[in-house]
Amino acid sequence: MTLFDFDTDDGATWRIENDGVMGGDSQGFAEVGDGTLVFTGEVVTEGGGFTSVRAQRDLDLSAYDGVELRVRGGGRTFELDVDDGTRSRGREVNRVGTFPTTEDWQTVRIPFDGLETTAHGETVSVDPLDRSAVRSVGIYIADGIDGPFRLEVDWIRAYAE
């Protein structure tokens, strides 16, 4: 099932969140055009070390096993975040799966049962992802490497084995 296809205007608004929310200096930018989402910027590890792009969309993914993306990213490692609104001790829970990139287009799969569950970077124990109540999908870069990055995303889909 296609979740985001950048060939057409699917109504998704991709918003950036930089580590400035915690005093960092990383910068991220997102642009949709020519059939891709392009996420670029620079990671500054001192004081934060992350930036992200996210789209809100209510999704019922209960019939699926994970999310796959067709990406090209020049060797940096990114994280896919799937949000079902779960909170732990008042903090937003992040459910993330990492994926490496190369200079060439590749399809990467992130299974739901392999997502790490954290709140503000600390592992938390919460109920499994409510696949029927996904509220947003995001992509983070927090790989601990200072410098510029570029990720191109051709599409994002849910898959079933």
C-alpha positions in Angstrom: 0.0 0.0 0.0 1.5 3.3 -1.0 1.7 5.7 1.9 3.5 8.6 0.2 4.1 9.0 -3.5 5.9 12.1 -4.5 4.8 11.9 -8.2 1.5 13.5 -7.3 0.2 15.9 -4.7 -1.1 13.5 -2.1 -1.9 16.3 0.4 1.0 15.5 2.8 2.8 18.4 4.4 6.4 17.5 5.4 7.6 19.5 8.4 11.1 19.9 9.7 12.1 19.6 13.4 15.7 20.5 14.2 17.6 19.9 17.4 17.2 23.6 18.2 14.3 22.5 20.4 17.1 21.3 22.8 19.8 24.0 22.0 21.4 22.3 19.0 22.5 23.9 15.7 21.6 21.2 13.2 19.6 22.3 10.2 17.3 20.3 8.0 15.3 21.3 4.9 12.6 19.4 2.9 11.4 19.9 -0.6 9.0 17.8 -2.8 9.6 18.0 -6.5 10.4 16.0 -9.6 8.8 12.9 -8.0 10.9 12.8 -4.8 11.1 14.1 -1.3 14.6 15.6 -0.8 15.7 16.0 2.8 19.0 17.9 3.1 20.9 19.9 5.7 23.8 19.7 8.2 24.1 17.7 11.4 26.0 19.4 14.3 26.5 16.9 17.1 27.5 19.4 19.8 24.3 20.4 21.7 21.9 18.0 19.8 22.9 16.1 16.7 19.6 15.5 14.9 17.1 16.8 12.4 14.0 15.3 11.1 11.1 15.6 8.6 7.6 14.3 9.3 4.2 14.1 7.7 0.9 13.8 9.6 -1.4 11.1 8.2 -3.9 8.8 9.9 -3.1 5.3 8.7 -4.5 1.8 9.4 -1.5 -0.4 8.9 -2.9 -3.4 10.8 -2.7 -5.6 7.7 1.0 -4.9 7.1 4.3 -6.1 8.5 6.4 -2.9 8.0 7.3 0.0 5.9 9.6 0.1 2.9 11.2 3.1 1.2 13.0 3.6 -2.1 15.9 5.9 -1.1 19.3 7.3 -2.2 21.4 8.9 0.5 25.2 8.9 0.0 26.2 6.6 2.8 24.6 8.2 5.8 22.3 6.2 8.1 18.8 7.5 8.7 15.9 6.4 10.9 12.2 5.9 10.1 9.8 6.8 12.9 6.3 5.5 13.0 4.1 7.3 15.6 0.8 5.9 17.0 0.5 8.6 19.7 1.8 6.5 22.6 3.3 8.5 25.5 5.5 7.3 28.4 5.7 9.5 31.5 4.2 12.4 29.5 6.8 12.1 26.8 6.3 11.2 23.1 7.4 7.7 22.3 9.5 7.3 19.2 9.3 3.9 17.4 12.3 3.9 15.0 14.1 1.6 12.7 17.5 2.5 11.1 18.4 2.2 7.5 21.7 2.7 5.7 21.9 4.4 2.4 24.2 4.3 -0.7 24.9 6.5 -3.7 22.5 4.3 -5.7 18.7 3.9 -5.4 17.7 1.1 -3.1 14.6 -0.3 -1.4 15.0 -0.6 2.4 12.5 -2.4 4.6 11.8 -1.6 8.3 9.7 -4.3 10.0 7.3 -3.1 12.7 8.4 -5.9 15.1 12.0 -4.6 14.8 11.3 -0.9 15.8 13.2 0.4 18.8 11.0 2.2 21.3 12.4 5.3 23.0 11.3 8.5 24.7 13.9 11.4 24.5 16.6 8.9 23.6 16.0 6.5 26.5 14.6 3.0 25.9 11.1 2.6 27.3 8.8 -0.4 27.7 5.4 0.2 26.3 2.7 -1.7 24.4 3.6 -2.8 20.8 2.9 -0.3 18.0 -0.9 0.1 17.4 -0.7 -0.5 13.7 -4.4 0.5 13.3 -3.7 4.0 14.8 -0.6 5.4 13.1 -0.7 9.2 13.1 2.5 10.2 11.3 5.6 9.0 9.6 9.0 10.7 10.0 12.6 10.4 8.9 15.5 11.3 11.3 19.2 11.7 10.9 21.0 11.3 14.2 24.0 9.2 13.2 26.6 11.0 15.3 28.4 12.4 12.3 29.0 16.1 11.8 28.4 17.5 8.3 26.1 17.8 5.4 23.6 15.2 4.4 21.2 14.5 1.5 18.4 11.9 1.3 16.1 11.4 -1.7 12.9 9.4 -1.2 11.1 8.1 -4.2 8.2 6.6 -2.3 7.1 5.2 1.1 4.9 2.0 1.2 3.5 -0.5 3.7 4.4 -4.1 3.0 3.0 -7.5 4.0 5.1 -10.6 3.9 
